[in-house]
Amino acid sequence: MDIQICVGSSCHLKGSAVIIEKMQAAVEKYNLVGKVNLSGSFCMGVCNRMGVTVSVDGEVHTGISPENFSEFFSDHVLAKLNG
């Protein structure tokens, strides 16, 4: 599974560093090292007023924040891997 987190100017200002930390911790917590390829990406062209843009296997999601990260990870990463 390929996960890209936007680190462009807008997402950086909206907290992409926090989302990266949360994603790294979740990948380790669920023993997904080797199953998930985590990388940064510059602007994906779908900036949202709130939150960070994250792509999971090419499916782009906007508005990811520390508050909704757990739900996002469960719904779009764990569900796909366990699908």
PDB file of N, CA, C and O in Angstrom:
ATOM      1  N   MET A   1       0.853  -1.161   0.000  1.00  0.00           N
ATOM      2  CA  MET A   1       0.000   0.000   0.000  1.00  0.00           C
ATOM      3  C   MET A   1       0.902   1.228   0.000  1.00  0.00           C
ATOM      4  O   MET A   1       1.856   1.317   0.774  1.00  0.00           O
ATOM      5  N   ASP A   2       0.584   2.173  -0.881  1.00  0.00           N
ATOM      6  CA  ASP A   2       1.328   3.421  -0.961  1.00  0.00           C
ATOM      7  C   ASP A   2       0.519   4.556  -0.335  1.00  0.00           C
ATOM      8  O   ASP A   2      -0.619   4.809  -0.729  1.00  0.00           O
ATOM      9  N   ILE A   3       1.114   5.231   0.637  1.00  0.00           N
ATOM     10  CA  ILE A   3       0.478   6.365   1.286  1.00  0.00           C
ATOM     11  C   ILE A   3       1.383   7.575   1.116  1.00  0.00           C
ATOM     12  O   ILE A   3       2.559   7.545   1.479  1.00  0.00           O
ATOM     13  N   GLN A   4       0.820   8.640   0.559  1.00  0.00           N
ATOM     14  CA  GLN A   4       1.549   9.885   0.393  1.00  0.00           C
ATOM     15  C   GLN A   4       0.862  10.968   1.214  1.00  0.00           C
ATOM     16  O   GLN A   4      -0.358  11.124   1.162  1.00  0.00           O
ATOM     17  N   ILE A   5       1.653  11.705   1.965  1.00  0.00           N
ATOM     18  CA  ILE A   5       1.141  12.808   2.764  1.00  0.00           C
ATOM     19  C   ILE A   5       1.685  14.094   2.165  1.00  0.00           C
ATOM     20  O   ILE A   5       2.892  14.234   1.965  1.00  0.00           O
ATOM     21  N   CYS A   6       0.796  15.024   1.882  1.00  0.00           N
ATOM     22  CA  CYS A   6       1.208  16.284   1.292  1.00  0.00           C
ATOM     23  C   CYS A   6       2.061  17.070   2.281  1.00  0.00           C
ATOM     24  O   CYS A   6       1.699  17.222   3.448  1.00  0.00           O
ATOM     25  N   VAL A   7       3.199  17.567   1.796  1.00  0.00           N
ATOM     26  CA  VAL A   7       4.073  18.424   2.593  1.00  0.00           C
ATOM     27  C   VAL A   7       4.266  19.769   1.899  1.00  0.00           C
ATOM     28  O   VAL A   7       5.203  20.508   2.201  1.00  0.00           O
ATOM     29  N   GLY A   8       3.365  20.075   0.963  1.00  0.00           N
ATOM     30  CA  GLY A   8       3.407  21.367   0.291  1.00  0.00           C
ATOM     31  C   GLY A   8       3.126  22.491   1.281  1.00  0.00           C
ATOM     32  O   GLY A   8       2.766  22.245   2.431  1.00  0.00           O
ATOM     33  N   SER A   9       3.293  23.707   0.827  1.00  0.00           N
ATOM     34  CA  SER A   9       3.170  24.878   1.711  1.00  0.00           C
ATOM     35  C   SER A   9       1.868  24.903   2.495  1.00  0.00           C
ATOM     36  O   SER A   9       1.882  25.080   3.713  1.00  0.00           O
ATOM     37  N   SER A  10       0.756  24.729   1.820  1.00  0.00           N
ATOM     38  CA  SER A  10      -0.547  24.807   2.479  1.00  0.00           C
ATOM     39  C   SER A  10      -0.708  23.706   3.524  1.00  0.00           C
ATOM     40  O   SER A  10      -1.094  23.980   4.661  1.00  0.00           O
ATOM     41  N   CYS A  11      -0.418  22.482   3.150  1.00  0.00           N
ATOM     42  CA  CYS A  11      -0.564  21.362   4.098  1.00  0.00           C
ATOM     43  C   CYS A  11       0.449  21.458   5.232  1.00  0.00           C
ATOM     44  O   CYS A  11       0.159  21.085   6.369  1.00  0.00           O
ATOM     45  N   HIS A  12       1.632  21.957   4.915  1.00  0.00           N
ATOM     46  CA  HIS A  12       2.630  22.146   5.963  1.00  0.00           C
ATOM     47  C   HIS A  12       2.084  23.089   7.039  1.00  0.00           C
ATOM     48  O   HIS A  12       2.207  22.820   8.234  1.00  0.00           O
ATOM     49  N   LEU A  13       1.487  24.184   6.601  1.00  0.00           N
ATOM     50  CA  LEU A  13       0.920  25.151   7.545  1.00  0.00           C
ATOM     51  C   LEU A  13      -0.270  24.576   8.308  1.00  0.00           C
ATOM     52  O   LEU A  13      -0.578  25.036   9.408  1.00  0.00           O
ATOM     53  N   LYS A  14      -0.945  23.574   7.735  1.00  0.00           N
ATOM     54  CA  LYS A  14      -2.114  22.967   8.377  1.00  0.00           C
ATOM     55  C   LYS A  14      -1.736  21.776   9.253  1.00  0.00           C
ATOM     56  O   LYS A  14      -2.613  21.134   9.831  1.00  0.00           O
ATOM     57  N   GLY A  15      -0.437  21.472   9.359  1.00  0.00           N
ATOM     58  CA  GLY A  15      -0.007  20.439  10.293  1.00  0.00           C
ATOM     59  C   GLY A  15       0.399  19.111   9.699  1.00  0.00           C
ATOM     60  O   GLY A  15       0.243  18.078  10.349  1.00  0.00           O
ATOM     61  N   SER A  16       0.918  19.107   8.477  1.00  0.00           N
ATOM     62  CA  SER A  16       1.298  17.824   7.880  1.00  0.00           C
ATOM     63  C   SER A  16       2.356  17.094   8.705  1.00  0.00           C
ATOM     64  O   SER A  16       2.390  15.864   8.693  1.00  0.00           O
ATOM     65  N   ALA A  17       3.216  17.816   9.421  1.00  0.00           N
ATOM     66  CA  ALA A  17       4.236  17.151  10.244  1.00  0.00           C
ATOM     67  C   ALA A  17       3.585  16.305  11.334  1.00  0.00           C
ATOM     68  O   ALA A  17       4.071  15.218  11.649  1.00  0.00           O
ATOM     69  N   VAL A  18       2.491  16.795  11.910  1.00  0.00           N
ATOM     70  CA  VAL A  18       1.774  16.033  12.943  1.00  0.00           C
ATOM     71  C   VAL A  18       1.136  14.788  12.327  1.00  0.00           C
ATOM     72  O   VAL A  18       1.166  13.712  12.925  1.00  0.00           O
ATOM     73  N   ILE A  19       0.560  14.934  11.135  1.00  0.00           N
ATOM     74  CA  ILE A  19      -0.069  13.790  10.450  1.00  0.00           C
ATOM     75  C   ILE A  19       0.996  12.744  10.099  1.00  0.00           C
ATOM     76  O   ILE A  19       0.751  11.543  10.212  1.00  0.00           O
ATOM     77  N   ILE A  20       2.151  13.195   9.684  1.00  0.00           N
ATOM     78  CA  ILE A  20       3.247  12.262   9.384  1.00  0.00           C
ATOM     79  C   ILE A  20       3.623  11.477  10.638  1.00  0.00           C
ATOM     80  O   ILE A  20       3.778  10.257  10.585  1.00  0.00           O
ATOM     81  N   GLU A  21       3.769  12.172  11.761  1.00  0.00           N
ATOM     82  CA  GLU A  21       4.112  11.500  13.020  1.00  0.00           C
ATOM     83  C   GLU A  21       3.041  10.491  13.419  1.00  0.00           C
ATOM     84  O   GLU A  21       3.357   9.375  13.831  1.00  0.00           O
ATOM     85  N   LYS A  22       1.779  10.884  13.295  1.00  0.00           N
ATOM     86  CA  LYS A  22       0.676   9.981  13.643  1.00  0.00           C
ATOM     87  C   LYS A  22       0.658   8.773  12.711  1.00  0.00           C
ATOM     88  O   LYS A  22       0.421   7.651  13.159  1.00  0.00           O
ATOM     89  N   MET A  23       0.905   8.992  11.422  1.00  0.00           N
ATOM     90  CA  MET A  23       0.907   7.897  10.453  1.00  0.00           C
ATOM     91  C   MET A  23       2.048   6.931  10.748  1.00  0.00           C
ATOM     92  O   MET A  23       1.848   5.717  10.728  1.00  0.00           O
ATOM     93  N   GLN A  24       3.230   7.449  11.018  1.00  0.00           N
ATOM     94  CA  GLN A  24       4.366   6.576  11.352  1.00  0.00           C
ATOM     95  C   GLN A  24       4.071   5.753  12.600  1.00  0.00           C
ATOM     96  O   GLN A  24       4.360   4.557  12.645  1.00  0.00           O
ATOM     97  N   ALA A  25       3.503   6.388  13.599  1.00  0.00           N
ATOM     98  CA  ALA A  25       3.176   5.677  14.844  1.00  0.00           C
ATOM     99  C   ALA A  25       2.115   4.605  14.607  1.00  0.00           C
ATOM    100  O   ALA A  25       2.216   3.505  15.151  1.00  0.00           O
ATOM    101  N   ALA A  26       1.098   4.913  13.800  1.00  0.00           N
ATOM    102  CA  ALA A  26       0.030   3.943  13.524  1.00  0.00           C
ATOM    103  C   ALA A  26       0.562   2.761  12.718  1.00  0.00           C
ATOM    104  O   ALA A  26       0.180   1.617  12.968  1.00  0.00           O
ATOM    105  N   VAL A  27       1.437   3.028  11.757  1.00  0.00           N
ATOM    106  CA  VAL A  27       2.033   1.947  10.953  1.00  0.00           C
ATOM    107  C   VAL A  27       2.807   1.004  11.871  1.00  0.00           C
ATOM    108  O   VAL A  27       2.726  -0.215  11.720  1.00  0.00           O
ATOM    109  N   GLU A  28       3.547   1.556  12.809  1.00  0.00           N
ATOM    110  CA  GLU A  28       4.289   0.715  13.757  1.00  0.00           C
ATOM    111  C   GLU A  28       3.348  -0.017  14.710  1.00  0.00           C
ATOM    112  O   GLU A  28       3.516  -1.212  14.953  1.00  0.00           O
ATOM    113  N   LYS A  29       2.361   0.694  15.248  1.00  0.00           N
ATOM    114  CA  LYS A  29       1.420   0.105  16.210  1.00  0.00           C
ATOM    115  C   LYS A  29       0.707  -1.112  15.640  1.00  0.00           C
ATOM    116  O   LYS A  29       0.514  -2.104  16.342  1.00  0.00           O
ATOM    117  N   TYR A  30       0.316  -1.042  14.373  1.00  0.00           N
ATOM    118  CA  TYR A  30      -0.434  -2.132  13.745  1.00  0.00           C
ATOM    119  C   TYR A  30       0.461  -3.090  12.961  1.00  0.00           C
ATOM    120  O   TYR A  30      -0.026  -3.884  12.156  1.00  0.00           O
ATOM    121  N   ASN A  31       1.762  -3.014  13.198  1.00  0.00           N
ATOM    122  CA  ASN A  31       2.732  -3.920  12.550  1.00  0.00           C
ATOM    123  C   ASN A  31       2.613  -3.916  11.031  1.00  0.00           C
ATOM    124  O   ASN A  31       2.573  -4.973  10.401  1.00  0.00           O
ATOM    125  N   LEU A  32       2.557  -2.729  10.453  1.00  0.00           N
ATOM    126  CA  LEU A  32       2.398  -2.596   9.011  1.00  0.00           C
ATOM    127  C   LEU A  32       3.690  -2.206   8.300  1.00  0.00           C
ATOM    128  O   LEU A  32       3.687  -1.927   7.101  1.00  0.00           O
ATOM    129  N   VAL A  33       4.793  -2.190   9.044  1.00  0.00           N
ATOM    130  CA  VAL A  33       6.075  -1.893   8.425  1.00  0.00           C
ATOM    131  C   VAL A  33       6.343  -2.974   7.376  1.00  0.00           C
ATOM    132  O   VAL A  33       6.251  -4.166   7.672  1.00  0.00           O
ATOM    133  N   GLY A  34       6.668  -2.565   6.172  1.00  0.00           N
ATOM    134  CA  GLY A  34       6.877  -3.504   5.080  1.00  0.00           C
ATOM    135  C   GLY A  34       5.632  -3.709   4.233  1.00  0.00           C
ATOM    136  O   GLY A  34       5.725  -4.152   3.088  1.00  0.00           O
ATOM    137  N   LYS A  35       4.472  -3.391   4.786  1.00  0.00           N
ATOM    138  CA  LYS A  35       3.218  -3.487   4.041  1.00  0.00           C
ATOM    139  C   LYS A  35       2.774  -2.125   3.526  1.00  0.00           C
ATOM    140  O   LYS A  35       1.971  -2.030   2.598  1.00  0.00           O
ATOM    141  N   VAL A  36       3.310  -1.066   4.146  1.00  0.00           N
ATOM    142  CA  VAL A  36       2.928   0.300   3.803  1.00  0.00           C
ATOM    143  C   VAL A  36       4.169   1.073   3.389  1.00  0.00           C
ATOM    144  O   VAL A  36       5.166   1.099   4.111  1.00  0.00           O
ATOM    145  N   ASN A  37       4.101   1.700   2.227  1.00  0.00           N
ATOM    146  CA  ASN A  37       5.161   2.570   1.751  1.00  0.00           C
ATOM    147  C   ASN A  37       4.712   3.998   2.011  1.00  0.00           C
ATOM    148  O   ASN A  37       3.815   4.503   1.335  1.00  0.00           O
ATOM    149  N   LEU A  38       5.330   4.648   2.984  1.00  0.00           N
ATOM    150  CA  LEU A  38       4.947   5.981   3.413  1.00  0.00           C
ATOM    151  C   LEU A  38       5.908   7.003   2.819  1.00  0.00           C
ATOM    152  O   LEU A  38       7.125   6.869   2.948  1.00  0.00           O
ATOM    153  N   SER A  39       5.352   8.032   2.164  1.00  0.00           N
ATOM    154  CA  SER A  39       6.204   9.061   1.575  1.00  0.00           C
ATOM    155  C   SER A  39       5.512  10.412   1.604  1.00  0.00           C
ATOM    156  O   SER A  39       4.305  10.510   1.826  1.00  0.00           O
ATOM    157  N   GLY A  40       6.303  11.449   1.374  1.00  0.00           N
ATOM    158  CA  GLY A  40       5.781  12.803   1.288  1.00  0.00           C
ATOM    159  C   GLY A  40       5.536  13.158  -0.160  1.00  0.00           C
ATOM    160  O   GLY A  40       6.108  12.556  -1.069  1.00  0.00           O
ATOM    161  N   SER A  41       4.688  14.134  -0.363  1.00  0.00           N
ATOM    162  CA  SER A  41       4.376  14.597  -1.713  1.00  0.00           C
ATOM    163  C   SER A  41       4.156  16.096  -1.662  1.00  0.00           C
ATOM    164  O   SER A  41       3.646  16.627  -0.676  1.00  0.00           O
ATOM    165  N   PHE A  42       4.541  16.769  -2.723  1.00  0.00           N
ATOM    166  CA  PHE A  42       4.199  18.179  -2.794  1.00  0.00           C
ATOM    167  C   PHE A  42       2.756  18.296  -3.238  1.00  0.00           C
ATOM    168  O   PHE A  42       2.098  17.278  -3.455  1.00  0.00           O
ATOM    169  N   CYS A  43       2.259  19.481  -3.376  1.00  0.00           N
ATOM    170  CA  CYS A  43       0.835  19.738  -3.594  1.00  0.00           C
ATOM    171  C   CYS A  43       0.193  18.758  -4.577  1.00  0.00           C
ATOM    172  O   CYS A  43       0.705  18.523  -5.671  1.00  0.00           O
ATOM    173  N   MET A  44      -0.939  18.195  -4.159  1.00  0.00           N
ATOM    174  CA  MET A  44      -1.700  17.266  -4.990  1.00  0.00           C
ATOM    175  C   MET A  44      -2.821  17.990  -5.732  1.00  0.00           C
ATOM    176  O   MET A  44      -3.582  17.375  -6.479  1.00  0.00           O
ATOM    177  N   GLY A  45      -2.913  19.308  -5.519  1.00  0.00           N
ATOM    178  CA  GLY A  45      -3.857  20.121  -6.272  1.00  0.00           C
ATOM    179  C   GLY A  45      -5.286  20.109  -5.774  1.00  0.00           C
ATOM    180  O   GLY A  45      -6.187  20.552  -6.487  1.00  0.00           O
ATOM    181  N   VAL A  46      -5.517  19.620  -4.582  1.00  0.00           N
ATOM    182  CA  VAL A  46      -6.885  19.584  -4.045  1.00  0.00           C
ATOM    183  C   VAL A  46      -6.920  20.172  -2.632  1.00  0.00           C
ATOM    184  O   VAL A  46      -7.544  19.617  -1.727  1.00  0.00           O
ATOM    185  N   CYS A  47      -6.250  21.282  -2.467  1.00  0.00           N
ATOM    186  CA  CYS A  47      -6.169  21.905  -1.145  1.00  0.00           C
ATOM    187  C   CYS A  47      -7.565  22.145  -0.578  1.00  0.00           C
ATOM    188  O   CYS A  47      -8.510  22.473  -1.294  1.00  0.00           O
ATOM    189  N   ASN A  48      -7.650  21.971   0.711  1.00  0.00           N
ATOM    190  CA  ASN A  48      -8.884  22.140   1.444  1.00  0.00           C
ATOM    191  C   ASN A  48      -8.641  23.206   2.499  1.00  0.00           C
ATOM    192  O   ASN A  48      -7.501  23.407   2.919  1.00  0.00           O
ATOM    193  N   ARG A  49      -9.668  23.876   2.926  1.00  0.00           N
ATOM    194  CA  ARG A  49      -9.494  24.920   3.941  1.00  0.00           C
ATOM    195  C   ARG A  49      -8.972  24.366   5.253  1.00  0.00           C
ATOM    196  O   ARG A  49      -8.252  25.051   5.978  1.00  0.00           O
ATOM    197  N   MET A  50      -9.330  23.137   5.557  1.00  0.00           N
ATOM    198  CA  MET A  50      -8.927  22.543   6.832  1.00  0.00           C
ATOM    199  C   MET A  50      -8.247  21.211   6.580  1.00  0.00           C
ATOM    200  O   MET A  50      -8.660  20.440   5.713  1.00  0.00           O
ATOM    201  N   GLY A  51      -7.220  20.956   7.335  1.00  0.00           N
ATOM    202  CA  GLY A  51      -6.585  19.647   7.289  1.00  0.00           C
ATOM    203  C   GLY A  51      -5.619  19.432   6.146  1.00  0.00           C
ATOM    204  O   GLY A  51      -5.391  20.308   5.311  1.00  0.00           O
ATOM    205  N   VAL A  52      -5.063  18.243   6.140  1.00  0.00           N
ATOM    206  CA  VAL A  52      -3.989  17.842   5.243  1.00  0.00           C
ATOM    207  C   VAL A  52      -4.524  16.873   4.197  1.00  0.00           C
ATOM    208  O   VAL A  52      -5.482  16.143   4.447  1.00  0.00           O
ATOM    209  N   THR A  53      -3.898  16.872   3.024  1.00  0.00           N
ATOM    210  CA  THR A  53      -4.269  15.952   1.951  1.00  0.00           C
ATOM    211  C   THR A  53      -3.400  14.699   2.035  1.00  0.00           C
ATOM    212  O   THR A  53      -2.180  14.783   2.174  1.00  0.00           O
ATOM    213  N   VAL A  54      -4.052  13.529   1.949  1.00  0.00           N
ATOM    214  CA  VAL A  54      -3.355  12.244   2.024  1.00  0.00           C
ATOM    215  C   VAL A  54      -3.876  11.359   0.893  1.00  0.00           C
ATOM    216  O   VAL A  54      -5.083  11.282   0.661  1.00  0.00           O
ATOM    217  N   SER A  55      -2.962  10.697   0.196  1.00  0.00           N
ATOM    218  CA  SER A  55      -3.328   9.767  -0.870  1.00  0.00           C
ATOM    219  C   SER A  55      -3.038   8.346  -0.395  1.00  0.00           C
ATOM    220  O   SER A  55      -1.949   8.057   0.102  1.00  0.00           O
ATOM    221  N   VAL A  56      -4.026   7.463  -0.553  1.00  0.00           N
ATOM    222  CA  VAL A  56      -3.871   6.044  -0.212  1.00  0.00           C
ATOM    223  C   VAL A  56      -4.098   5.248  -1.486  1.00  0.00           C
ATOM    224  O   VAL A  56      -5.217   5.168  -1.990  1.00  0.00           O
ATOM    225  N   ASP A  57      -3.022   4.660  -2.002  1.00  0.00           N
ATOM    226  CA  ASP A  57      -3.081   3.930  -3.275  1.00  0.00           C
ATOM    227  C   ASP A  57      -3.761   4.747  -4.366  1.00  0.00           C
ATOM    228  O   ASP A  57      -4.578   4.226  -5.125  1.00  0.00           O
ATOM    229  N   GLY A  58      -3.418   6.034  -4.439  1.00  0.00           N
ATOM    230  CA  GLY A  58      -3.936   6.902  -5.490  1.00  0.00           C
ATOM    231  C   GLY A  58      -5.279   7.535  -5.196  1.00  0.00           C
ATOM    232  O   GLY A  58      -5.719   8.411  -5.941  1.00  0.00           O
ATOM    233  N   GLU A  59      -5.945   7.115  -4.126  1.00  0.00           N
ATOM    234  CA  GLU A  59      -7.227   7.699  -3.733  1.00  0.00           C
ATOM    235  C   GLU A  59      -6.937   8.865  -2.793  1.00  0.00           C
ATOM    236  O   GLU A  59      -6.399   8.683  -1.701  1.00  0.00           O
ATOM    237  N   VAL A  60      -7.308  10.075  -3.241  1.00  0.00           N
ATOM    238  CA  VAL A  60      -6.959  11.290  -2.507  1.00  0.00           C
ATOM    239  C   VAL A  60      -8.035  11.652  -1.491  1.00  0.00           C
ATOM    240  O   VAL A  60      -9.229  11.651  -1.793  1.00  0.00           O
ATOM    241  N   HIS A  61      -7.578  11.962  -0.274  1.00  0.00           N
ATOM    242  CA  HIS A  61      -8.461  12.360   0.821  1.00  0.00           C
ATOM    243  C   HIS A  61      -8.002  13.713   1.340  1.00  0.00           C
ATOM    244  O   HIS A  61      -6.805  13.933   1.522  1.00  0.00           O
ATOM    245  N   THR A  62      -8.931  14.610   1.577  1.00  0.00           N
ATOM    246  CA  THR A  62      -8.588  15.928   2.082  1.00  0.00           C
ATOM    247  C   THR A  62      -9.142  16.122   3.489  1.00  0.00           C
ATOM    248  O   THR A  62     -10.022  15.389   3.941  1.00  0.00           O
ATOM    249  N   GLY A  63      -8.608  17.115   4.157  1.00  0.00           N
ATOM    250  CA  GLY A  63      -9.137  17.479   5.475  1.00  0.00           C
ATOM    251  C   GLY A  63      -8.706  16.584   6.612  1.00  0.00           C
ATOM    252  O   GLY A  63      -9.393  16.523   7.632  1.00  0.00           O
ATOM    253  N   ILE A  64      -7.580  15.878   6.471  1.00  0.00           N
ATOM    254  CA  ILE A  64      -7.125  14.994   7.535  1.00  0.00           C
ATOM    255  C   ILE A  64      -6.476  15.850   8.627  1.00  0.00           C
ATOM    256  O   ILE A  64      -5.594  16.665   8.357  1.00  0.00           O
ATOM    257  N   SER A  65      -6.931  15.645   9.849  1.00  0.00           N
ATOM    258  CA  SER A  65      -6.448  16.430  10.983  1.00  0.00           C
ATOM    259  C   SER A  65      -6.140  15.486  12.145  1.00  0.00           C
ATOM    260  O   SER A  65      -6.514  14.314  12.107  1.00  0.00           O
ATOM    261  N   PRO A  66      -5.463  15.989  13.172  1.00  0.00           N
ATOM    262  CA  PRO A  66      -5.219  15.131  14.340  1.00  0.00           C
ATOM    263  C   PRO A  66      -6.521  14.603  14.940  1.00  0.00           C
ATOM    264  O   PRO A  66      -6.565  13.488  15.461  1.00  0.00           O
ATOM    265  N   GLU A  67      -7.570  15.402  14.865  1.00  0.00           N
ATOM    266  CA  GLU A  67      -8.851  15.014  15.447  1.00  0.00           C
ATOM    267  C   GLU A  67      -9.536  13.874  14.696  1.00  0.00           C
ATOM    268  O   GLU A  67     -10.206  13.050  15.319  1.00  0.00           O
ATOM    269  N   ASN A  68      -9.385  13.809  13.375  1.00  0.00           N
ATOM    270  CA  ASN A  68     -10.057  12.753  12.608  1.00  0.00           C
ATOM    271  C   ASN A  68      -9.086  11.697  12.083  1.00  0.00           C
ATOM    272  O   ASN A  68      -9.484  10.825  11.311  1.00  0.00           O
ATOM    273  N   PHE A  69      -7.810  11.767  12.493  1.00  0.00           N
ATOM    274  CA  PHE A  69      -6.814  10.839  11.966  1.00  0.00           C
ATOM    275  C   PHE A  69      -7.155   9.384  12.254  1.00  0.00           C
ATOM    276  O   PHE A  69      -7.080   8.546  11.356  1.00  0.00           O
ATOM    277  N   SER A  70      -7.526   9.072  13.483  1.00  0.00           N
ATOM    278  CA  SER A  70      -7.795   7.671  13.850  1.00  0.00           C
ATOM    279  C   SER A  70      -8.903   7.071  13.003  1.00  0.00           C
ATOM    280  O   SER A  70      -8.791   5.937  12.538  1.00  0.00           O
ATOM    281  N   GLU A  71      -9.973   7.831  12.802  1.00  0.00           N
ATOM    282  CA  GLU A  71     -11.076   7.357  11.965  1.00  0.00           C
ATOM    283  C   GLU A  71     -10.611   7.182  10.519  1.00  0.00           C
ATOM    284  O   GLU A  71     -10.941   6.184   9.878  1.00  0.00           O
ATOM    285  N   PHE A  72      -9.848   8.142  10.006  1.00  0.00           N
ATOM    286  CA  PHE A  72      -9.314   8.049   8.648  1.00  0.00           C
ATOM    287  C   PHE A  72      -8.446   6.796   8.506  1.00  0.00           C
ATOM    288  O   PHE A  72      -8.605   6.039   7.549  1.00  0.00           O
ATOM    289  N   PHE A  73      -7.532   6.574   9.450  1.00  0.00           N
ATOM    290  CA  PHE A  73      -6.626   5.432   9.376  1.00  0.00           C
ATOM    291  C   PHE A  73      -7.400   4.117   9.399  1.00  0.00           C
ATOM    292  O   PHE A  73      -7.109   3.202   8.628  1.00  0.00           O
ATOM    293  N   SER A  74      -8.368   4.035  10.270  1.00  0.00           N
ATOM    294  CA  SER A  74      -9.189   2.833  10.377  1.00  0.00           C
ATOM    295  C   SER A  74      -9.976   2.571   9.095  1.00  0.00           C
ATOM    296  O   SER A  74     -10.005   1.449   8.591  1.00  0.00           O
ATOM    297  N   ASP A  75     -10.609   3.613   8.577  1.00  0.00           N
ATOM    298  CA  ASP A  75     -11.485   3.471   7.408  1.00  0.00           C
ATOM    299  C   ASP A  75     -10.744   3.300   6.083  1.00  0.00           C
ATOM    300  O   ASP A  75     -11.226   2.603   5.190  1.00  0.00           O
ATOM    301  N   HIS A  76      -9.584   3.925   5.951  1.00  0.00           N
ATOM    302  CA  HIS A  76      -8.935   3.958   4.638  1.00  0.00           C
ATOM    303  C   HIS A  76      -7.602   3.221   4.551  1.00  0.00           C
ATOM    304  O   HIS A  76      -7.085   3.003   3.455  1.00  0.00           O
ATOM    305  N   VAL A  77      -7.053   2.843   5.678  1.00  0.00           N
ATOM    306  CA  VAL A  77      -5.815   2.067   5.655  1.00  0.00           C
ATOM    307  C   VAL A  77      -6.085   0.657   6.182  1.00  0.00           C
ATOM    308  O   VAL A  77      -5.907  -0.323   5.458  1.00  0.00           O
ATOM    309  N   LEU A  78      -6.509   0.558   7.426  1.00  0.00           N
ATOM    310  CA  LEU A  78      -6.750  -0.787   7.994  1.00  0.00           C
ATOM    311  C   LEU A  78      -7.826  -1.538   7.230  1.00  0.00           C
ATOM    312  O   LEU A  78      -7.670  -2.727   6.953  1.00  0.00           O
ATOM    313  N   ALA A  79      -8.909  -0.867   6.887  1.00  0.00           N
ATOM    314  CA  ALA A  79     -10.005  -1.539   6.167  1.00  0.00           C
ATOM    315  C   ALA A  79      -9.535  -2.075   4.820  1.00  0.00           C
ATOM    316  O   ALA A  79      -9.929  -3.169   4.416  1.00  0.00           O
ATOM    317  N   LYS A  80      -8.690  -1.306   4.119  1.00  0.00           N
ATOM    318  CA  LYS A  80      -8.175  -1.768   2.811  1.00  0.00           C
ATOM    319  C   LYS A  80      -7.233  -2.953   2.976  1.00  0.00           C
ATOM    320  O   LYS A  80      -7.282  -3.907   2.201  1.00  0.00           O
ATOM    321  N   LEU A  81      -6.389  -2.888   3.976  1.00  0.00           N
ATOM    322  CA  LEU A  81      -5.417  -3.966   4.187  1.00  0.00           C
ATOM    323  C   LEU A  81      -6.095  -5.238   4.676  1.00  0.00           C
ATOM    324  O   LEU A  81      -5.648  -6.342   4.365  1.00  0.00           O
ATOM    325  N   ASN A  82      -7.158  -5.087   5.429  1.00  0.00           N
ATOM    326  CA  ASN A  82      -7.854  -6.247   5.970  1.00  0.00           C
ATOM    327  C   ASN A  82      -9.021  -6.685   5.093  1.00  0.00           C
ATOM    328  O   ASN A  82      -9.655  -7.711   5.337  1.00  0.00           O
ATOM    329  N   GLY A  83      -9.295  -5.861   4.040  1.00  0.00           N
ATOM    330  CA  GLY A  83     -10.435  -6.053   3.160  1.00  0.00           C
ATOM    331  C   GLY A  83     -10.613  -7.403   2.651  1.00  0.00           C
ATOM    332  O   GLY A  83     -11.552  -7.661   1.898  1.00  0.00           O
TER     333      GLY A  83
END
